Amino acid sequence: MSEAILLVGGKGTRLRPLTTFTPKPLLRVAGVPFLTHQLARAAAAGVTRVVLATSYLAELFEQEYGDGAQLGLELVYVTEAEPLGTGGAIRNAARHLRSGPGEPVLVFNGDILSGLDIAALREGHRASGAEVSLHLTRVPDPRAFGLVPTDAHGRVEAFLEKPETPEEIITDQINAGCYVFTRSVIDAIPAGREVSVERETFPGLLRSGGFLRGVVDESYWLDLGTPAAFVKGSADLVRGLIDSPALPGAVGEAIVLPGAQVDEQARLSGGTVVCEGAVVERGAVVEASVVLPGARIGPDALVHRSVVGRQASVGGGCVVREAVVGDTAQVGPYNELPPGVRIACGVQLPAQAVRVSAPVAA
């Protein structure tokens, strides 16, 4: 398997305002665009050519990666004029593949952080003779996901919609968003219209007697679709809970990229990353957070499990917990943001009354 299709066309609406000006796969996770981690892992597994299925802010992907030579890959960019769904996007990208009908093609989503052994998934696919091999993972609460039960030999038995009652939860196995397709299966997906692989392609293969192989993997897996998950994924990478060839520093409590300024009296912990051009001032406490390029954290501020956007500022004495401060937003001194709040890009919050207590790490 030397080719892959990477689905990166989503708008990332659950991550707004982080995705107002940046596609979700290009958001900085542990200091580099998330897509860089995925491409580096694919390259390490022997992939040499990747077709990126883009849509939202499509031009930014080629601006970031060019021809892919910096990652040891050949990158090809395909843009959807209209949303085509997962299956439609795969079929649209397939016209740029060079693989023969019987060869394996890796297909994966641009918002999943995973420790899956990609090479092992490929080799198992070849040995099994399956038409599609699916990475499956187990989750404690599968109610938010479609279920994928398998038999004792790993053959997929069904694709079930999100369960609504306890009786409908017949497995904790879910589709983890990474597949190996035999090329001929991709070519059989209808072209030029919206197609869902979960609701149309895979169930259709099962009805026709096709062999879909489910591989349950217990390694790290996280959907980065929400701000809380985005922050967690970044912190887990920084702390070394999941490996990445693209990590821009040694694992530990924090990574500070070249060009950032962190006062010696500031405290960074919990897997924090401070990107280039950012400033963390004296007495600030930043824990398990993402400080994006050009952002500023004022003196004695507390930032906990939060994202501070590009060129944004958090004033001195502020308390920011589990929040998102959008690009160029300015949070005036002594504000206390409630957990879960999202400050839109460019918003300016005036200063509040002076906070008496000093910041304390959570």
C-alpha positions in Angstrom: 0.0 0.0 0.0 1.8 3.1 -1.2 -1.3 5.3 -1.7 -3.8 6.9 0.6 -6.8 9.2 0.5 -7.1 11.6 3.3 -10.6 13.2 3.9 -10.1 16.8 5.0 -13.1 18.6 3.6 -15.2 19.2 6.8 -16.0 22.7 8.0 -15.2 21.8 11.7 -18.3 23.6 12.9 -18.1 22.0 16.4 -14.7 23.7 16.8 -15.8 27.2 16.0 -14.4 29.8 16.4 -11.1 28.0 16.0 -12.0 27.0 12.5 -13.3 30.4 11.4 -10.1 31.0 9.4 -8.4 27.7 9.6 -9.5 24.2 8.5 -9.8 21.7 11.3 -6.9 19.5 10.0 -4.6 22.5 9.9 -5.2 23.6 13.5 -2.1 23.4 15.6 -2.0 20.3 17.8 1.1 19.9 20.0 2.7 22.7 18.0 2.2 21.6 14.4 -0.9 21.3 12.1 -2.8 18.2 13.1 -2.5 16.9 9.5 1.2 16.8 9.9 1.0 14.2 12.6 -1.3 12.1 10.3 0.9 12.4 7.2 4.0 11.6 9.2 2.4 8.4 10.6 1.3 7.4 7.1 4.8 8.0 5.7 6.3 5.9 8.5 3.9 3.0 7.5 5.2 3.0 3.9 2.7 5.4 2.3 4.4 7.5 -0.4 1.5 9.2 -2.2 -1.5 10.9 -0.6 -4.6 12.4 -2.3 -6.1 15.0 -0.1 -9.9 15.4 -0.5 -10.5 19.0 0.4 -13.4 21.4 0.4 -13.5 24.1 3.1 -10.7 26.6 2.8 -9.1 24.2 0.3 -6.4 26.5 -0.9 -4.7 26.6 2.6 -3.7 22.9 2.4 -1.4 23.4 -0.6 -0.1 26.6 0.9 1.0 24.6 4.0 2.4 21.5 2.3 3.1 22.2 -1.3 4.1 19.0 -3.1 4.7 17.2 0.2 8.4 16.7 -0.4 9.2 18.1 3.1 7.4 15.1 4.6 8.8 12.6 2.1 5.5 12.3 0.4 3.9 13.1 -3.0 0.7 15.1 -2.3 -2.2 15.6 -4.7 -5.1 18.0 -3.9 -8.7 17.4 -5.0 -11.4 19.9 -4.2 -15.2 19.1 -3.9 -17.3 21.8 -5.6 -20.3 20.5 -3.6 -20.4 18.2 -0.5 -20.2 14.6 -1.6 -20.2 12.7 1.8 -17.6 10.2 2.8 -18.1 7.8 0.0 -18.5 10.5 -2.6 -15.3 12.2 -1.5 -13.4 8.9 -1.7 -14.8 8.3 -5.2 -14.0 11.8 -6.3 -10.4 11.5 -5.1 -9.9 8.0 -6.7 -9.5 9.4 -10.2 -6.0 10.6 -9.1 -5.0 7.1 -7.7 -2.4 5.0 -9.6 -3.1 1.8 -7.8 -4.4 -1.2 -9.7 -7.8 -2.8 -9.1 -6.5 -5.4 -6.6 -4.2 -3.2 -4.7 -4.9 -1.8 -1.2 -5.6 1.9 -0.6 -5.5 3.5 2.8 -8.4 5.9 3.6 -8.6 7.9 6.7 -10.3 11.0 8.3 -8.5 14.2 9.0 -9.8 14.6 12.6 -8.9 11.4 14.3 -5.8 11.0 16.6 -4.9 7.4 16.7 -2.1 5.0 17.7 -3.2 2.4 15.2 -0.5 0.3 13.5 -1.3 1.3 9.9 1.2 -1.2 8.4 -0.4 -4.1 10.3 -3.9 -3.1 9.1 -2.6 -3.2 5.6 -0.8 -6.5 5.9 -3.8 -8.1 7.6 -6.0 -6.8 4.8 -3.8 -8.4 2.1 -3.7 -11.7 4.0 -7.5 -11.9 4.6 -8.7 -11.2 1.1 -11.3 -8.7 2.5 -12.8 -6.1 0.3 -12.5 -3.5 3.0 -10.7 -3.6 6.4 -12.1 -1.2 9.0 -10.3 0.0 12.1 -12.7 -0.4 15.1 -12.3 0.9 18.6 -14.2 0.3 21.8 -15.8 3.2 23.7 -17.3 3.2 27.2 -20.5 4.9 26.0 -21.3 4.1 22.3 -24.6 6.0 22.2 -23.1 8.8 20.1 -21.7 6.5 17.5 -22.8 4.0 14.9 -22.2 0.4 16.1 -20.2 -2.2 14.2 -20.6 -5.8 15.5 -18.3 -8.5 14.3 -18.3 -12.3 14.6 -15.6 -14.4 16.2 -13.4 -14.2 13.1 -13.6 -10.5 12.7 -16.2 -10.4 9.9 -18.4 -7.4 10.1 -22.0 -8.4 10.7 -23.9 -5.1 10.5 -23.7 -1.3 10.5 -26.1 0.0 13.1 -27.3 3.6 13.6 -26.8 5.4 16.9 -28.6 3.4 19.6 -31.5 5.1 21.3 -32.3 2.5 24.0 -30.1 0.3 26.1 -31.4 -2.8 24.3 -30.0 -1.4 21.0 -26.4 -1.3 22.4 -25.3 -4.8 21.3 -21.6 -3.9 21.1 -19.2 -1.2 22.2 -17.4 -1.4 18.9 -17.5 1.7 16.7 -16.1 2.8 13.3 -12.8 4.5 14.1 -12.5 6.3 10.8 -9.6 4.5 9.1 -9.9 1.9 6.4 -8.0 -0.1 3.8 -10.0 -0.5 0.6 -9.3 -2.8 -2.2 -9.1 -0.3 -5.1 -11.9 -2.0 -7.1 -14.4 -1.3 -4.3 -13.6 2.4 -4.5 -14.2 2.4 -8.2 -17.7 0.8 -7.7 -18.9 3.8 -5.6 -21.3 5.9 -7.7 -19.5 9.0 -9.0 -20.8 12.6 -9.0 -23.3 12.4 -6.1 -23.4 12.4 -2.3 -22.6 8.9 -0.9 -22.1 7.8 2.7 -19.8 4.8 3.2 -21.4 4.1 6.6 -25.0 4.2 5.3 -24.7 3.1 1.7 -21.4 1.6 0.6 -20.6 -0.7 3.5 -24.2 -2.0 4.1 -24.5 -2.6 0.3 -21.4 -4.7 0.4 -22.7 -6.8 3.3 -26.1 -7.3 1.5 -24.2 -8.6 -1.6 -22.2 -11.1 0.5 -19.0 -9.0 0.6 -16.3 -9.6 3.2 -15.7 -6.6 5.4 -13.1 -7.2 8.0 -13.3 -5.4 11.4 -10.0 -4.9 13.3 -10.6 -4.0 16.9 -7.6 -2.1 18.2 -7.0 -1.1 21.8 -4.5 1.7 21.2 -5.0 5.4 21.7 -8.0 6.9 19.8 -9.6 10.3 20.0 -12.0 12.3 17.8 -10.7 15.9 17.9 -14.0 17.4 16.9 -14.7 19.4 20.0 -12.6 22.0 21.8 -12.2 19.8 24.9 -11.0 16.9 22.8 -8.7 19.2 20.8 -7.0 20.4 24.0 -6.8 16.8 25.4 -5.2 15.5 22.2 -2.6 18.2 22.1 -1.7 17.7 25.7 -1.6 13.9 25.4 0.9 14.3 22.5 3.1 16.7 24.4 3.1 14.4 27.4 4.0 11.4 25.3 0.7 9.4 25.9 0.6 8.9 22.1 3.6 8.9 19.8 4.0 11.1 16.7 7.1 11.4 14.4 6.1 15.0 13.9 6.3 16.2 17.5 8.4 19.4 17.5 10.1 18.8 20.8 10.8 16.4 23.6 7.8 15.0 25.5 7.1 16.4 29.0 5.1 19.0 30.8 5.3 21.6 28.0 6.7 22.4 24.6 7.8 25.9 23.9 8.5 26.5 20.2 11.3 28.7 18.9 10.4 32.4 18.9 8.0 32.1 21.9 8.8 34.1 25.0 8.0 32.6 28.4 8.9 34.5 31.6 11.0 32.5 34.0 8.4 33.2 36.7 5.6 31.7 34.6 4.5 28.1 35.1 3.7 25.7 32.2 2.4 22.2 32.9 0.0 19.4 31.9 1.1 19.2 28.3 0.9 22.8 27.4 2.2 24.0 24.0 3.3 27.7 23.4 3.7 28.4 19.7 6.1 30.7 17.9 5.7 34.4 18.6 3.5 33.8 21.6 4.3 35.5 25.0 3.6 34.2 28.5 4.2 36.9 31.1 5.5 36.9 34.6 3.5 34.9 37.2 1.1 33.4 34.6 0.0 29.7 35.1 -0.8 27.8 31.9 -1.9 24.2 32.3 -2.8 21.6 29.6 -3.5 24.4 27.1 -2.8 25.5 23.6 -1.3 28.9 23.1 -1.4 29.6 19.3 1.1 31.8 17.3 1.4 35.4 18.4 -1.0 35.0 21.4 -0.2 36.8 24.7 -1.0 35.6 28.3 -0.8 38.5 30.7 0.9 38.6 34.1 -0.7 36.4 36.9 -3.3 35.0 34.5 -4.5 31.5 34.9 -5.2 29.5 31.7 -6.4 25.9 32.2 -7.4 23.4 29.5 -8.1 26.2 27.1 -7.1 27.4 23.6 -5.9 31.0 23.1 -6.1 31.8 19.4 -3.6 33.4 17.0 -2.7 37.0 17.9 -5.3 36.8 20.8 -4.6 38.2 24.3 -5.6 37.2 27.8 -5.1 40.2 30.1 -3.3 40.1 33.4 -5.1 38.5 36.3 -7.7 36.7 34.1 -9.0 33.2 34.8 -9.7 31.2 31.7 -10.8 27.6 32.3 -11.9 25.1 29.6 -12.6 28.0 27.2 -11.7 29.1 23.7 -10.4 32.6 22.9 -10.7 33.1 19.1 -8.1 34.6 16.8 -7.3 38.3 17.6 -9.8 38.4 20.4 -8.8 40.5 23.4 -9.8 39.5 27.0 -9.2 42.5 29.2 -7.5 42.2 32.6 -9.2 40.5 35.5 -12.0 38.8 33.5 -13.0 35.3 34.6 -14.4 33.2 31.8 -16.9 30.5 32.7 -16.0 26.9 31.6 -17.2 26.1 28.1 -17.3 29.7 26.9 -16.1 30.5 23.4 -15.0 34.1 22.6 -15.4 34.8 18.9 -12.6 36.0 16.7 -11.9 39.7 17.1 -14.1 40.3 20.1 -12.8 42.7 22.8 -13.9 42.2 26.4 -13.3 45.2 28.7 -11.3 44.9 31.9 -13.1 43.9 35.1 -12.6 44.7 38.7 -9.2 43.7 40.2 -9.0 40.1 41.2 -7.5 39.7 44.7 -6.5 36.0 44.7 -3.4 34.9 42.9 -3.6 32.2 40.2 -3.4 28.6 41.3 -2.9 25.6 39.0 -6.0 23.4 39.0 
